[in-house]
Amino acid sequence: MACPMCKAALEEDSRLPNAYQTSILFMLSVPGMIFTTLGVGLVMLGRREAKALEGSELSGNGSSAAQ
């Protein structure tokens, strides 16, 4: 089913199929790592922003109640 050059390369070297499998697994895992890192970063940023807003609301409410 492979192209003639790929078929010939697979028949000549017994380690080559394992190299193809490893490269395919690596290529499949890279997008997952990127999206996971991006997602974790956004969650951490969102929590940090929520905490900062919560702190500013508390100080804002305290000054409004005093007036």
PDB file of N, H, CA, C and O in Angstrom:
ATOM      1  N   MET A   1       0.820  -1.189   0.000  1.00  0.00           N
ATOM      2  CA  MET A   1       0.000   0.000   0.000  1.00  0.00           C
ATOM      3  C   MET A   1       0.870   1.261   0.000  1.00  0.00           C
ATOM      4  O   MET A   1       0.386   2.342  -0.338  1.00  0.00           O
ATOM      5  N   ALA A   2       2.142   1.135   0.374  1.00  0.00           N
ATOM      6  H   ALA A   2       2.535   0.257   0.648  1.00  0.00           H
ATOM      7  CA  ALA A   2       3.024   2.300   0.446  1.00  0.00           C
ATOM      8  C   ALA A   2       3.569   2.629  -0.943  1.00  0.00           C
ATOM      9  O   ALA A   2       3.512   1.816  -1.865  1.00  0.00           O
ATOM     10  N   CYS A   3       4.093   3.832  -1.060  1.00  0.00           N
ATOM     11  H   CYS A   3       4.139   4.493  -0.312  1.00  0.00           H
ATOM     12  CA  CYS A   3       4.728   4.210  -2.321  1.00  0.00           C
ATOM     13  C   CYS A   3       5.966   3.323  -2.513  1.00  0.00           C
ATOM     14  O   CYS A   3       6.483   2.772  -1.541  1.00  0.00           O
ATOM     15  N   PRO A   4       6.440   3.180  -3.736  1.00  0.00           N
ATOM     16  CA  PRO A   4       7.568   2.265  -3.987  1.00  0.00           C
ATOM     17  C   PRO A   4       8.818   2.592  -3.167  1.00  0.00           C
ATOM     18  O   PRO A   4       9.489   1.679  -2.684  1.00  0.00           O
ATOM     19  N   MET A   5       9.141   3.868  -3.004  1.00  0.00           N
ATOM     20  H   MET A   5       8.597   4.609  -3.396  1.00  0.00           H
ATOM     21  CA  MET A   5      10.347   4.225  -2.247  1.00  0.00           C
ATOM     22  C   MET A   5      10.160   3.921  -0.749  1.00  0.00           C
ATOM     23  O   MET A   5      11.083   3.442  -0.090  1.00  0.00           O
ATOM     24  N   CYS A   6       8.979   4.199  -0.230  1.00  0.00           N
ATOM     25  H   CYS A   6       8.230   4.589  -0.766  1.00  0.00           H
ATOM     26  CA  CYS A   6       8.726   3.908   1.187  1.00  0.00           C
ATOM     27  C   CYS A   6       8.747   2.407   1.430  1.00  0.00           C
ATOM     28  O   CYS A   6       9.292   1.942   2.432  1.00  0.00           O
ATOM     29  N   LYS A   7       8.160   1.656   0.521  1.00  0.00           N
ATOM     30  H   LYS A   7       7.718   2.033  -0.293  1.00  0.00           H
ATOM     31  CA  LYS A   7       8.129   0.199   0.662  1.00  0.00           C
ATOM     32  C   LYS A   7       9.549  -0.367   0.641  1.00  0.00           C
ATOM     33  O   LYS A   7       9.881  -1.248   1.434  1.00  0.00           O
ATOM     34  N   ALA A   8      10.381   0.137  -0.262  1.00  0.00           N
ATOM     35  H   ALA A   8      10.112   0.853  -0.907  1.00  0.00           H
ATOM     36  CA  ALA A   8      11.770  -0.334  -0.341  1.00  0.00           C
ATOM     37  C   ALA A   8      12.531   0.032   0.927  1.00  0.00           C
ATOM     38  O   ALA A   8      13.318  -0.770   1.429  1.00  0.00           O
ATOM     39  N   ALA A   9      12.309   1.218   1.442  1.00  0.00           N
ATOM     40  H   ALA A   9      11.670   1.870   1.034  1.00  0.00           H
ATOM     41  CA  ALA A   9      13.009   1.642   2.659  1.00  0.00           C
ATOM     42  C   ALA A   9      12.579   0.797   3.851  1.00  0.00           C
ATOM     43  O   ALA A   9      13.410   0.460   4.695  1.00  0.00           O
ATOM     44  N   LEU A  10      11.315   0.454   3.935  1.00  0.00           N
ATOM     45  H   LEU A  10      10.640   0.728   3.250  1.00  0.00           H
ATOM     46  CA  LEU A  10      10.828  -0.362   5.044  1.00  0.00           C
ATOM     47  C   LEU A  10      11.366  -1.784   4.978  1.00  0.00           C
ATOM     48  O   LEU A  10      11.584  -2.417   6.011  1.00  0.00           O
ATOM     49  N   GLU A  11      11.577  -2.282   3.773  1.00  0.00           N
ATOM     50  H   GLU A  11      11.399  -1.767   2.934  1.00  0.00           H
ATOM     51  CA  GLU A  11      12.072  -3.647   3.624  1.00  0.00           C
ATOM     52  C   GLU A  11      13.566  -3.741   3.914  1.00  0.00           C
ATOM     53  O   GLU A  11      14.038  -4.800   4.328  1.00  0.00           O
ATOM     54  N   GLU A  12      14.320  -2.667   3.708  1.00  0.00           N
ATOM     55  H   GLU A  12      13.937  -1.807   3.372  1.00  0.00           H
ATOM     56  CA  GLU A  12      15.773  -2.711   3.869  1.00  0.00           C
ATOM     57  C   GLU A  12      16.210  -2.620   5.327  1.00  0.00           C
ATOM     58  O   GLU A  12      17.148  -3.310   5.726  1.00  0.00           O
ATOM     59  N   ASP A  13      15.562  -1.796   6.121  1.00  0.00           N
ATOM     60  H   ASP A  13      14.800  -1.236   5.797  1.00  0.00           H
ATOM     61  CA  ASP A  13      15.998  -1.559   7.497  1.00  0.00           C
ATOM     62  C   ASP A  13      14.894  -2.001   8.449  1.00  0.00           C
ATOM     63  O   ASP A  13      13.768  -1.511   8.366  1.00  0.00           O
ATOM     64  N   SER A  14      15.207  -2.915   9.343  1.00  0.00           N
ATOM     65  H   SER A  14      16.122  -3.314   9.410  1.00  0.00           H
ATOM     66  CA  SER A  14      14.188  -3.442  10.258  1.00  0.00           C
ATOM     67  C   SER A  14      13.827  -2.443  11.359  1.00  0.00           C
ATOM     68  O   SER A  14      12.759  -2.558  11.960  1.00  0.00           O
ATOM     69  N   ARG A  15      14.690  -1.471  11.633  1.00  0.00           N
ATOM     70  H   ARG A  15      15.558  -1.378  11.144  1.00  0.00           H
ATOM     71  CA  ARG A  15      14.406  -0.475  12.672  1.00  0.00           C
ATOM     72  C   ARG A  15      13.573   0.692  12.162  1.00  0.00           C
ATOM     73  O   ARG A  15      13.039   1.459  12.963  1.00  0.00           O
ATOM     74  N   LEU A  16      13.452   0.839  10.871  1.00  0.00           N
ATOM     75  H   LEU A  16      13.886   0.216  10.221  1.00  0.00           H
ATOM     76  CA  LEU A  16      12.753   1.976  10.289  1.00  0.00           C
ATOM     77  C   LEU A  16      11.269   2.038  10.650  1.00  0.00           C
ATOM     78  O   LEU A  16      10.778   3.132  10.927  1.00  0.00           O
ATOM     79  N   PRO A  17      10.528   0.930  10.662  1.00  0.00           N
ATOM     80  CA  PRO A  17       9.125   1.021  11.068  1.00  0.00           C
ATOM     81  C   PRO A  17       8.957   1.562  12.496  1.00  0.00           C
ATOM     82  O   PRO A  17       8.019   2.312  12.763  1.00  0.00           O
ATOM     83  N   ASN A  18       9.840   1.194  13.391  1.00  0.00           N
ATOM     84  H   ASN A  18      10.602   0.584  13.174  1.00  0.00           H
ATOM     85  CA  ASN A  18       9.779   1.727  14.757  1.00  0.00           C
ATOM     86  C   ASN A  18      10.055   3.224  14.770  1.00  0.00           C
ATOM     87  O   ASN A  18       9.464   3.959  15.561  1.00  0.00           O
ATOM     88  N   ALA A  19      10.941   3.672  13.908  1.00  0.00           N
ATOM     89  H   ALA A  19      11.421   3.075  13.266  1.00  0.00           H
ATOM     90  CA  ALA A  19      11.222   5.109  13.815  1.00  0.00           C
ATOM     91  C   ALA A  19      10.003   5.866  13.297  1.00  0.00           C
ATOM     92  O   ALA A  19       9.689   6.953  13.781  1.00  0.00           O
ATOM     93  N   TYR A  20       9.315   5.283  12.307  1.00  0.00           N
ATOM     94  H   TYR A  20       9.570   4.400  11.913  1.00  0.00           H
ATOM     95  CA  TYR A  20       8.090   5.917  11.809  1.00  0.00           C
ATOM     96  C   TYR A  20       7.033   5.990  12.908  1.00  0.00           C
ATOM     97  O   TYR A  20       6.381   7.020  13.080  1.00  0.00           O
ATOM     98  N   GLN A  21       6.865   4.902  13.646  1.00  0.00           N
ATOM     99  H   GLN A  21       7.395   4.065  13.506  1.00  0.00           H
ATOM    100  CA  GLN A  21       5.872   4.884  14.722  1.00  0.00           C
ATOM    101  C   GLN A  21       6.203   5.918  15.786  1.00  0.00           C
ATOM    102  O   GLN A  21       5.311   6.610  16.277  1.00  0.00           O
ATOM    103  N   THR A  22       7.463   6.029  16.145  1.00  0.00           N
ATOM    104  H   THR A  22       8.187   5.466  15.746  1.00  0.00           H
ATOM    105  CA  THR A  22       7.878   7.008  17.150  1.00  0.00           C
ATOM    106  C   THR A  22       7.632   8.427  16.667  1.00  0.00           C
ATOM    107  O   THR A  22       7.158   9.270  17.429  1.00  0.00           O
ATOM    108  N   SER A  23       7.950   8.694  15.416  1.00  0.00           N
ATOM    109  H   SER A  23       8.335   8.009  14.798  1.00  0.00           H
ATOM    110  CA  SER A  23       7.743  10.050  14.895  1.00  0.00           C
ATOM    111  C   SER A  23       6.256  10.381  14.818  1.00  0.00           C
ATOM    112  O   SER A  23       5.869  11.523  15.065  1.00  0.00           O
ATOM    113  N   ILE A  24       5.423   9.410  14.482  1.00  0.00           N
ATOM    114  H   ILE A  24       5.737   8.482  14.281  1.00  0.00           H
ATOM    115  CA  ILE A  24       3.978   9.650  14.434  1.00  0.00           C
ATOM    116  C   ILE A  24       3.449   9.928  15.834  1.00  0.00           C
ATOM    117  O   ILE A  24       2.640  10.838  16.015  1.00  0.00           O
ATOM    118  N   LEU A  25       3.890   9.166  16.820  1.00  0.00           N
ATOM    119  H   LEU A  25       4.548   8.427  16.673  1.00  0.00           H
ATOM    120  CA  LEU A  25       3.455   9.407  18.197  1.00  0.00           C
ATOM    121  C   LEU A  25       3.899  10.778  18.687  1.00  0.00           C
ATOM    122  O   LEU A  25       3.155  11.464  19.387  1.00  0.00           O
ATOM    123  N   PHE A  26       5.109  11.174  18.318  1.00  0.00           N
ATOM    124  H   PHE A  26       5.713  10.616  17.748  1.00  0.00           H
ATOM    125  CA  PHE A  26       5.599  12.501  18.697  1.00  0.00           C
ATOM    126  C   PHE A  26       4.759  13.588  18.059  1.00  0.00           C
ATOM    127  O   PHE A  26       4.376  14.553  18.719  1.00  0.00           O
ATOM    128  N   MET A  27       4.470  13.432  16.762  1.00  0.00           N
ATOM    129  H   MET A  27       4.781  12.647  16.226  1.00  0.00           H
ATOM    130  CA  MET A  27       3.663  14.443  16.068  1.00  0.00           C
ATOM    131  C   MET A  27       2.255  14.524  16.647  1.00  0.00           C
ATOM    132  O   MET A  27       1.671  15.607  16.681  1.00  0.00           O
ATOM    133  N   LEU A  28       1.705  13.419  17.095  1.00  0.00           N
ATOM    134  H   LEU A  28       2.179  12.539  17.067  1.00  0.00           H
ATOM    135  CA  LEU A  28       0.377  13.430  17.700  1.00  0.00           C
ATOM    136  C   LEU A  28       0.392  14.049  19.094  1.00  0.00           C
ATOM    137  O   LEU A  28      -0.597  14.650  19.514  1.00  0.00           O
ATOM    138  N   SER A  29       1.489  13.910  19.803  1.00  0.00           N
ATOM    139  H   SER A  29       2.292  13.422  19.462  1.00  0.00           H
ATOM    140  CA  SER A  29       1.544  14.418  21.178  1.00  0.00           C
ATOM    141  C   SER A  29       1.849  15.918  21.244  1.00  0.00           C
ATOM    142  O   SER A  29       1.484  16.567  22.224  1.00  0.00           O
ATOM    143  N   VAL A  30       2.492  16.472  20.251  1.00  0.00           N
ATOM    144  H   VAL A  30       2.788  15.945  19.454  1.00  0.00           H
ATOM    145  CA  VAL A  30       2.863  17.891  20.277  1.00  0.00           C
ATOM    146  C   VAL A  30       1.642  18.812  20.378  1.00  0.00           C
ATOM    147  O   VAL A  30       1.646  19.703  21.228  1.00  0.00           O
ATOM    148  N   PRO A  31       0.602  18.644  19.560  1.00  0.00           N
ATOM    149  CA  PRO A  31      -0.566  19.528  19.728  1.00  0.00           C
ATOM    150  C   PRO A  31      -1.203  19.401  21.116  1.00  0.00           C
ATOM    151  O   PRO A  31      -1.647  20.396  21.689  1.00  0.00           O
ATOM    152  N   GLY A  32      -1.248  18.189  21.650  1.00  0.00           N
ATOM    153  H   GLY A  32      -0.888  17.381  21.184  1.00  0.00           H
ATOM    154  CA  GLY A  32      -1.794  18.009  22.991  1.00  0.00           C
ATOM    155  C   GLY A  32      -0.990  18.759  24.037  1.00  0.00           C
ATOM    156  O   GLY A  32      -1.559  19.375  24.938  1.00  0.00           O
ATOM    157  N   MET A  33       0.326  18.709  23.923  1.00  0.00           N
ATOM    158  H   MET A  33       0.788  18.207  23.192  1.00  0.00           H
ATOM    159  CA  MET A  33       1.171  19.437  24.879  1.00  0.00           C
ATOM    160  C   MET A  33       0.975  20.946  24.734  1.00  0.00           C
ATOM    161  O   MET A  33       0.919  21.667  25.731  1.00  0.00           O
ATOM    162  N   ILE A  34       0.870  21.417  23.502  1.00  0.00           N
ATOM    163  H   ILE A  34       0.915  20.832  22.693  1.00  0.00           H
ATOM    164  CA  ILE A  34       0.692  22.853  23.278  1.00  0.00           C
ATOM    165  C   ILE A  34      -0.629  23.323  23.866  1.00  0.00           C
ATOM    166  O   ILE A  34      -0.669  24.321  24.587  1.00  0.00           O
ATOM    167  N   PHE A  35      -1.726  22.602  23.561  1.00  0.00           N
ATOM    168  H   PHE A  35      -1.694  21.791  22.975  1.00  0.00           H
ATOM    169  CA  PHE A  35      -3.043  23.012  24.054  1.00  0.00           C
ATOM    170  C   PHE A  35      -3.152  22.869  25.561  1.00  0.00           C
ATOM    171  O   PHE A  35      -3.818  23.679  26.205  1.00  0.00           O
ATOM    172  N   THR A  36      -2.511  21.855  26.141  1.00  0.00           N
ATOM    173  H   THR A  36      -1.970  21.197  25.617  1.00  0.00           H
ATOM    174  CA  THR A  36      -2.521  21.697  27.593  1.00  0.00           C
ATOM    175  C   THR A  36      -1.783  22.848  28.258  1.00  0.00           C
ATOM    176  O   THR A  36      -2.272  23.419  29.233  1.00  0.00           O
ATOM    177  N   THR A  37      -0.617  23.190  27.741  1.00  0.00           N
ATOM    178  H   THR A  37      -0.220  22.726  26.949  1.00  0.00           H
ATOM    179  CA  THR A  37       0.155  24.302  28.297  1.00  0.00           C
ATOM    180  C   THR A  37      -0.610  25.614  28.168  1.00  0.00           C
ATOM    181  O   THR A  37      -0.645  26.413  29.104  1.00  0.00           O
ATOM    182  N   LEU A  38      -1.217  25.833  27.015  1.00  0.00           N
ATOM    183  H   LEU A  38      -1.188  25.184  26.255  1.00  0.00           H
ATOM    184  CA  LEU A  38      -2.003  27.042  26.803  1.00  0.00           C
ATOM    185  C   LEU A  38      -3.204  27.085  27.754  1.00  0.00           C
ATOM    186  O   LEU A  38      -3.503  28.132  28.329  1.00  0.00           O
ATOM    187  N   GLY A  39      -3.882  25.961  27.918  1.00  0.00           N
ATOM    188  H   GLY A  39      -3.639  25.111  27.451  1.00  0.00           H
ATOM    189  CA  GLY A  39      -5.039  25.902  28.808  1.00  0.00           C
ATOM    190  C   GLY A  39      -4.668  26.152  30.257  1.00  0.00           C
ATOM    191  O   GLY A  39      -5.346  26.912  30.949  1.00  0.00           O
ATOM    192  N   VAL A  40      -3.602  25.522  30.724  1.00  0.00           N
ATOM    193  H   VAL A  40      -3.052  24.904  30.162  1.00  0.00           H
ATOM    194  CA  VAL A  40      -3.160  25.728  32.103  1.00  0.00           C
ATOM    195  C   VAL A  40      -2.751  27.180  32.313  1.00  0.00           C
ATOM    196  O   VAL A  40      -3.062  27.767  33.349  1.00  0.00           O
ATOM    197  N   GLY A  41      -2.064  27.757  31.352  1.00  0.00           N
ATOM    198  H   GLY A  41      -1.811  27.280  30.510  1.00  0.00           H
ATOM    199  CA  GLY A  41      -1.659  29.164  31.449  1.00  0.00           C
ATOM    200  C   GLY A  41      -2.849  30.093  31.519  1.00  0.00           C
ATOM    201  O   GLY A  41      -2.847  31.044  32.302  1.00  0.00           O
ATOM    202  N   LEU A  42      -3.877  29.833  30.706  1.00  0.00           N
ATOM    203  H   LEU A  42      -3.878  29.061  30.071  1.00  0.00           H
ATOM    204  CA  LEU A  42      -5.069  30.681  30.730  1.00  0.00           C
ATOM    205  C   LEU A  42      -5.837  30.545  32.033  1.00  0.00           C
ATOM    206  O   LEU A  42      -6.358  31.534  32.549  1.00  0.00           O
ATOM    207  N   VAL A  43      -5.915  29.331  32.573  1.00  0.00           N
ATOM    208  H   VAL A  43      -5.493  28.528  32.153  1.00  0.00           H
ATOM    209  CA  VAL A  43      -6.598  29.133  33.855  1.00  0.00           C
ATOM    210  C   VAL A  43      -5.855  29.875  34.961  1.00  0.00           C
ATOM    211  O   VAL A  43      -6.475  30.544  35.788  1.00  0.00           O
ATOM    212  N   MET A  44      -4.536  29.759  34.978  1.00  0.00           N
ATOM    213  H   MET A  44      -4.033  29.216  34.306  1.00  0.00           H
ATOM    214  CA  MET A  44      -3.752  30.457  35.998  1.00  0.00           C
ATOM    215  C   MET A  44      -3.906  31.970  35.861  1.00  0.00           C
ATOM    216  O   MET A  44      -4.032  32.674  36.863  1.00  0.00           O
ATOM    217  N   LEU A  45      -3.896  32.469  34.632  1.00  0.00           N
ATOM    218  H   LEU A  45      -3.794  31.897  33.818  1.00  0.00           H
ATOM    219  CA  LEU A  45      -4.075  33.895  34.395  1.00  0.00           C
ATOM    220  C   LEU A  45      -5.460  34.348  34.846  1.00  0.00           C
ATOM    221  O   LEU A  45      -5.597  35.409  35.454  1.00  0.00           O
ATOM    222  N   GLY A  46      -6.474  33.562  34.555  1.00  0.00           N
ATOM    223  H   GLY A  46      -6.363  32.700  34.060  1.00  0.00           H
ATOM    224  CA  GLY A  46      -7.829  33.892  34.969  1.00  0.00           C
ATOM    225  C   GLY A  46      -7.974  33.930  36.483  1.00  0.00           C
ATOM    226  O   GLY A  46      -8.628  34.821  37.025  1.00  0.00           O
ATOM    227  N   ARG A  47      -7.372  32.973  37.160  1.00  0.00           N
ATOM    228  H   ARG A  47      -6.841  32.249  36.720  1.00  0.00           H
ATOM    229  CA  ARG A  47      -7.432  32.967  38.628  1.00  0.00           C
ATOM    230  C   ARG A  47      -6.704  34.178  39.214  1.00  0.00           C
ATOM    231  O   ARG A  47      -7.169  34.791  40.175  1.00  0.00           O
ATOM    232  N   ARG A  48      -5.559  34.511  38.621  1.00  0.00           N
ATOM    233  H   ARG A  48      -5.182  34.013  37.840  1.00  0.00           H
ATOM    234  CA  ARG A  48      -4.801  35.658  39.103  1.00  0.00           C
ATOM    235  C   ARG A  48      -5.598  36.952  38.908  1.00  0.00           C
ATOM    236  O   ARG A  48      -5.621  37.816  39.785  1.00  0.00           O
ATOM    237  N   GLU A  49      -6.250  37.073  37.744  1.00  0.00           N
ATOM    238  H   GLU A  49      -6.231  36.371  37.032  1.00  0.00           H
ATOM    239  CA  GLU A  49      -7.058  38.261  37.472  1.00  0.00           C
ATOM    240  C   GLU A  49      -8.272  38.320  38.400  1.00  0.00           C
ATOM    241  O   GLU A  49      -8.634  39.397  38.874  1.00  0.00           O
ATOM    242  N   ALA A  50      -8.900  37.181  38.660  1.00  0.00           N
ATOM    243  H   ALA A  50      -8.607  36.306  38.275  1.00  0.00           H
ATOM    244  CA  ALA A  50     -10.059  37.156  39.558  1.00  0.00           C
ATOM    245  C   ALA A  50      -9.653  37.555  40.966  1.00  0.00           C
ATOM    246  O   ALA A  50     -10.379  38.277  41.650  1.00  0.00           O
ATOM    247  N   LYS A  51      -8.495  37.084  41.395  1.00  0.00           N
ATOM    248  H   LYS A  51      -7.905  36.497  40.840  1.00  0.00           H
ATOM    249  CA  LYS A  51      -8.009  37.442  42.725  1.00  0.00           C
ATOM    250  C   LYS A  51      -7.688  38.932  42.799  1.00  0.00           C
ATOM    251  O   LYS A  51      -7.957  39.569  43.817  1.00  0.00           O
ATOM    252  N   ALA A  52      -7.119  39.492  41.739  1.00  0.00           N
ATOM    253  H   ALA A  52      -6.900  38.974  40.912  1.00  0.00           H
ATOM    254  CA  ALA A  52      -6.799  40.916  41.710  1.00  0.00           C
ATOM    255  C   ALA A  52      -8.075  41.759  41.717  1.00  0.00           C
ATOM    256  O   ALA A  52      -8.134  42.789  42.388  1.00  0.00           O
ATOM    257  N   LEU A  53      -9.094  41.326  40.974  1.00  0.00           N
ATOM    258  H   LEU A  53      -9.046  40.489  40.429  1.00  0.00           H
ATOM    259  CA  LEU A  53     -10.364  42.051  40.960  1.00  0.00           C
ATOM    260  C   LEU A  53     -11.062  41.962  42.312  1.00  0.00           C
ATOM    261  O   LEU A  53     -11.663  42.929  42.779  1.00  0.00           O
ATOM    262  N   GLU A  54     -10.973  40.797  42.928  1.00  0.00           N
ATOM    263  H   GLU A  54     -10.485  40.011  42.549  1.00  0.00           H
ATOM    264  CA  GLU A  54     -11.583  40.626  44.245  1.00  0.00           C
ATOM    265  C   GLU A  54     -10.927  41.552  45.258  1.00  0.00           C
ATOM    266  O   GLU A  54     -11.616  42.140  46.092  1.00  0.00           O
ATOM    267  N   GLY A  55      -9.633  41.687  45.201  1.00  0.00           N
ATOM    268  H   GLY A  55      -9.073  41.209  44.524  1.00  0.00           H
ATOM    269  CA  GLY A  55      -8.914  42.589  46.099  1.00  0.00           C
ATOM    270  C   GLY A  55      -9.273  44.037  45.847  1.00  0.00           C
ATOM    271  O   GLY A  55      -9.394  44.810  46.797  1.00  0.00           O
ATOM    272  N   SER A  56      -9.448  44.428  44.591  1.00  0.00           N
ATOM    273  H   SER A  56      -9.350  43.799  43.819  1.00  0.00           H
ATOM    274  CA  SER A  56      -9.785  45.818  44.286  1.00  0.00           C
ATOM    275  C   SER A  56     -11.227  46.130  44.661  1.00  0.00           C
ATOM    276  O   SER A  56     -11.518  47.258  45.059  1.00  0.00           O
ATOM    277  N   GLU A  57     -12.142  45.163  44.547  1.00  0.00           N
ATOM    278  H   GLU A  57     -11.905  44.247  44.224  1.00  0.00           H
ATOM    279  CA  GLU A  57     -13.528  45.379  44.946  1.00  0.00           C
ATOM    280  C   GLU A  57     -13.647  45.571  46.443  1.00  0.00           C
ATOM    281  O   GLU A  57     -14.447  46.378  46.916  1.00  0.00           O
ATOM    282  N   LEU A  58     -12.830  44.809  47.200  1.00  0.00           N
ATOM    283  H   LEU A  58     -12.180  44.153  46.816  1.00  0.00           H
ATOM    284  CA  LEU A  58     -12.888  44.935  48.657  1.00  0.00           C
ATOM    285  C   LEU A  58     -12.420  46.321  49.091  1.00  0.00           C
ATOM    286  O   LEU A  58     -13.016  46.942  49.970  1.00  0.00           O
ATOM    287  N   SER A  59     -11.353  46.793  48.468  1.00  0.00           N
ATOM    288  H   SER A  59     -10.868  46.288  47.753  1.00  0.00           H
ATOM    289  CA  SER A  59     -10.862  48.136  48.857  1.00  0.00           C
ATOM    290  C   SER A  59     -11.813  49.204  48.345  1.00  0.00           C
ATOM    291  O   SER A  59     -11.961  50.241  48.992  1.00  0.00           O
ATOM    292  N   GLY A  60     -12.461  48.991  47.210  1.00  0.00           N
ATOM    293  H   GLY A  60     -12.341  48.149  46.684  1.00  0.00           H
ATOM    294  CA  GLY A  60     -13.419  49.945  46.679  1.00  0.00           C
ATOM    295  C   GLY A  60     -14.682  50.018  47.521  1.00  0.00           C
ATOM    296  O   GLY A  60     -15.227  51.103  47.723  1.00  0.00           O
ATOM    297  N   ASN A  61     -15.150  48.892  48.010  1.00  0.00           N
ATOM    298  H   ASN A  61     -14.707  48.010  47.845  1.00  0.00           H
ATOM    299  CA  ASN A  61     -16.349  48.859  48.837  1.00  0.00           C
ATOM    300  C   ASN A  61     -16.094  49.504  50.202  1.00  0.00           C
ATOM    301  O   ASN A  61     -16.968  50.164  50.764  1.00  0.00           O
ATOM    302  N   GLY A  62     -14.911  49.307  50.711  1.00  0.00           N
ATOM    303  H   GLY A  62     -14.201  48.771  50.254  1.00  0.00           H
ATOM    304  CA  GLY A  62     -14.578  49.888  52.013  1.00  0.00           C
ATOM    305  C   GLY A  62     -14.572  51.405  51.964  1.00  0.00           C
ATOM    306  O   GLY A  62     -15.018  52.047  52.915  1.00  0.00           O
ATOM    307  N   SER A  63     -14.083  51.993  50.890  1.00  0.00           N
ATOM    308  H   SER A  63     -13.721  51.471  50.117  1.00  0.00           H
ATOM    309  CA  SER A  63     -14.050  53.452  50.791  1.00  0.00           C
ATOM    310  C   SER A  63     -15.452  54.002  50.526  1.00  0.00           C
ATOM    311  O   SER A  63     -15.769  55.111  50.958  1.00  0.00           O
ATOM    312  N   SER A  64     -16.304  53.233  49.814  1.00  0.00           N
ATOM    313  H   SER A  64     -16.047  52.333  49.464  1.00  0.00           H
ATOM    314  CA  SER A  64     -17.671  53.684  49.550  1.00  0.00           C
ATOM    315  C   SER A  64     -18.514  53.654  50.808  1.00  0.00           C
ATOM    316  O   SER A  64     -19.344  54.537  51.025  1.00  0.00           O
ATOM    317  N   ALA A  65     -18.305  52.638  51.644  1.00  0.00           N
ATOM    318  H   ALA A  65     -17.631  51.921  51.468  1.00  0.00           H
ATOM    319  CA  ALA A  65     -19.083  52.511  52.871  1.00  0.00           C
ATOM    320  C   ALA A  65     -18.699  53.605  53.869  1.00  0.00           C
ATOM    321  O   ALA A  65     -19.525  54.019  54.682  1.00  0.00           O
ATOM    322  N   ALA A  66     -17.453  54.071  53.810  1.00  0.00           N
ATOM    323  H   ALA A  66     -16.782  53.735  53.150  1.00  0.00           H
ATOM    324  CA  ALA A  66     -16.992  55.093  54.767  1.00  0.00           C
ATOM    325  C   ALA A  66     -17.582  56.458  54.421  1.00  0.00           C
ATOM    326  O   ALA A  66     -17.697  57.316  55.296  1.00  0.00           O
ATOM    327  N   GLN A  67     -17.956  56.671  53.162  1.00  0.00           N
ATOM    328  H   GLN A  67     -17.862  55.974  52.452  1.00  0.00           H
ATOM    329  CA  GLN A  67     -18.465  57.995  52.757  1.00  0.00           C
ATOM    330  C   GLN A  67     -19.865  58.109  53.104  1.00  0.00           C
ATOM    331  O   GLN A  67     -20.482  59.144  52.849  1.00  0.00           O
TER     332      GLN A  67
END
